[in-house]
C-alpha cells in the first residue's frame, strides 16, 4: 500500500493524456512525454530521457506482441536497424557517461538535440506523404545491398537520437522506412519500427539507469496513466479526425522544440 501512496497522480494524468494522444495519432510517446517532463515538471533532461526510454520499452513491448501475432513484423528489417542502432546506442551512452563529469555540458547537449529532434519529428508528421512522394518520384529503384546499407545507417541515426532524447524512432524512423521500402505493406513497416524500438529503448534506458538517470516512481506513475490512455486512444482512433489531430500535434511539437532551443 505504501508503494501506491508514492504514485504521483499528476504524473499519471500526464501519462494518461500522452497515452490517449499516442493511441489517437500513432506518434511515439517520447516526442510528447520527454518535453512535457522537462518543461512542465522541470525534471532534469537526462532523468526525463532515461525514464521515458524505459517507459517506451514497456509500452512498445505490448505493441510488438500485437503486431507479431498478426504477422506484421519484418524481422529482417528489424535486424538491419538493430545492426546500426545497438553499437550507436552503446557509443552514445559512453559519451553521456563521460559528460556526466560535466553536468551542465550534458544538460546542454541533451536539450539542444531534443529541440532539433522535436522540430524534425513535427516536419515528419506534417509532411510525411509529401516527403515520401518526393523521393519516390526522383529516385531510381535501389539495389537490395544499397537498401541494407541505408537501413543500417538509419539504425545508427536512430540509436544516437533515441539515446540522447528518446525521440525519433516513431515519426522520423517510419518516414525513412517508407522511402526505403515503398513496396512493403505499411502495417509491416509500422510493426517492424515498433519491434526495433523495444531493444533500442531498453538498451538505452538501462544505460541511463546505470548512470543514475532513471526515476522509478516517476516511471510507475506514468505507466499507471498511459496504459489505459493508449487503450482508450486506440479505441477512439478510428473515429478521430486524423487530418485535424496531426497538424495540431505537429504545431505543439514545433513550439516546444523552438522553446527548448531558445
N, C-alpha and C positions, 0 to 999 in steps of 0.2 A: 504493500500500500504506500510506503514511503516513496518508492520509485515513481508511482503515479503522481504523487504530490509534487514531484520535481519537474513534471512536464509543464512547459510554458505554453499556455493557451494562445498567447499572441503569435508565437511561432507556429503553432498548429493551425491557426486560422490563416496564416500566410501560406502554409503548406497546402491547405485546402484550396485557397484562391489560385495558387500556381498549378495545382493538380487539375483543377477544372479547366484552366486555360490550355494546359498540355493536352488534356483529353479532347478539347474542342478543336484545337488547331494542329496538333501533332508536333508542335515546336518543342524542342528539348527543354527540360526544366532548368538547366544550367544558365541559359540566356536570360531567364527570369529570376531564378532564386538567388544566384550569386550577387547581382547588383542590388537586389532587394535587401539582402543581409548587410551589404556594405553601406548603402546609402541611408536606408531607413533605420536599421538597428545598430549601425556604427560598429559592426563586427570587423575585426582586422581582416583585410583581404585574404591573407594566407589561410586563416581559420575558416573563412566563408568558402573558399575554394575547396579546401581539404574535406570539410564536412559535406559540401554539396556533391563531391565526387563519389563518396560512399553512399550518399542518398540516391544518386543516379544509378549506381551499380545495382542497388536493391530493386529499384523500380524497373530498370531495363531487363533484369533477370526474368521478371514476370512477363514482360513483353516478348522476350526471346522464347520463352516456353510456349506462348500462344502462337507465335509465328512458326516455331519449329514443329508444332503439332499440325499446322496447316501445310507444311512443306514449303514455306516461303522464305527459307534461309538458304542462300547460296554459299556453302561453306568454303568453296574455292576463293570467292571474293573476300570473305572474312579472313581467310588465311593470308592472302596478299596484303590486306590492310594491316593485319597484326604484324607481318614481317617488317613493316616500316614503323608502326606505332610503338611496338614494345621497346626496341632499343632507343627510339627517340624519347619515349617517356622516361626510361632509366637515365638517360643523359640529362634531361631537363630537371629531374628530381635531384640528381647530383649537383647540378648548377644551383638549384634553390638551396640545397643543404650548405653549399659554400657561402651563399649570400646570407645565410642565417646569422653569420657573424656580424653582418651589417644590416640590421632590421629595416632601417629606413630605405636602403637601396632595394631590398626585396619588396617592400611595400610599394615603392615607385614602379618597379618593373611590372609587378602583377597588375597594378591599377592601369598603367598605360596600355599594356597588351589586352587587358579586359575591355577597355574602352574601344579600341580598334576592332576587337573581335565582335563586340556588340554591333558596331556600325556595319561590319561585313555581313553579320547574320541578318540584320534588318534589310540590307540590299538583296541578299539571297532570298529572303521571304517575299519581298515585294516583286522582284523581277526574275524569279526562277524560270518561268516559262520562256521569257524573252531571252535570257542568257543561254538556256539550252537550245532554243531555236536558232540563235545567232551562230553558235558553234556548229550545229548540225548543218547549217546552210553553207558554211565557209570552210569546213574541214573535210579532208578525204577520209575514207574509212581506214581506221588504224589496224595495223597488224596485231595478232594476238600477243606477240612479245612486247610490243610497244604499250599495249593496254596493261599488261602485267607490271611493267616498269612504272608507268604512271600511277597505277593503283598503289604500289608500294610507296611512291613519293607522296601520294595523298595521305597514306598512313603516317608517314613521317611528320607532315604538316599538322595532322590532327593530334598526334602524340604530343607535340610541343604545345599546341594551342590549348588542348584539354588539360594538360598537366599544369599549365600556368594559370588558366582561367576557368576551367570546367565548361567552357563554351566552344562550340564549333562542330561537334560530332553530328549534330542533327541537321540544321539547315544548310550549313556550308558543305558538309560531307555528302549529303544527299544530292545537292546541286551538281557537284563534280561527278558523282557516280552516274547520274542521269546523262551527263555529257559523254562519259567513257563507255557506258553500256546502253546505248539508245534502243537496242533491240530487246533488252531484257524487260520482263514484266515489272512494273513499278512496285508492286507488292513484294516481289522478290528482293528488290534493291532496298526497300524500307526494312524488311526483315533482316537482311544482311547488315545494314547500317546499325540497327539496334543490337544485333548479336555481337558485332565487333565492339560496340560501346561497353559491353559488360566487362571483358578482361581489361580494356583500356582504362575505364573509370575505376575498376577495382584495384589495379596495379598502382595507378596514380594516387588513389585515395589511401592505400596502405602506405605508400611512400610519404604522403603528408602526415599520416598518423605517426609514423616513426620519427618525423621531425617535430611532433608535438602540435600540429596544426589541425586537429580534429576535436570538435566539441561533441561528445557522445550524447549528452542530454539534449542538445540542440538537434542532433540527428534524429533522435527518437521523437521529439516534439514535431519535427517537420513531417516524418513518416506517418504519424498519427493522423495528421490532417490531409496529407497528399494522397494517400491510398484511396480513401473514399472519394476524394476530389477527382482523381483520374478516372475512377469507375463512373462517377456521375457525369463528368465531362464527355467521356466516350459514348455514353448512352444518349446524350443530348447532341453529340456531334453531327449526326445525320440531319438534324433539323436546324442546325445553326447556319447563319448566312456567312459562309467562308469568305465571300468577296468583301464583306464588311469587317469581319474579325481580323483577318490577316493584315490589312493596311493599318488598322488601329494598333495592333501588336507591334508591327514594324515601326510605326511612329513613336511608340513608347520606347522601344529599344534604341532608336536614333537619338532621342532626347537624353536617355540615360547614358549612352555611350559618349555623347558630347559633354555631359556633365562630368563624367569621370576624367575626361581629357582636359578640362579647363581648371 
